[in-house]
Amino acid sequence: EVQLVESGGGMVQPGGSLRLSCVASGFPFSAYDMNWVRQAPGKGPEWISHINTGGGTGYADSVKGRFTISRDNAKKTVDLQMNNLKPEDTAVYYCNTRTPVLTWGQGTQVTVEA
């Protein structure tokens, strides 16, 4: 069974940092691209970052220069380092992958407020 489990969320002040982690199991992790997606209250899902099997990355304009995605194939994890957080980054953050079924984790809450 494909499983994704996110962790690392919390409450932080504007300008602060958090590091999210997603642990994968049930599929050959190194063979699949991974994504981070967030959903703010009352809004639809927003793709924010992607890392492919070769380590190539992509970011939404809203997080470019502040967030960094990385993966550790030995540990089967994909991390999201979030710096200079803003109140508009408040959301539930999910990792997902398509194996080929699109699978999501349960999400981790990030709240940015003074």
Buried (B, 14 or more C-beta within 10 A) or exposed (E): EBEBBBBBBEEBEEEBEBBBBBBBEEBEBEEBBBBBBBBBEEEEBBEBBBBEEEEEBBBBEEBEEBBBBBBEBEEBBBBBBBBEBBEEBBBBBBBBBEBEEEBBBEBBEBBBEE
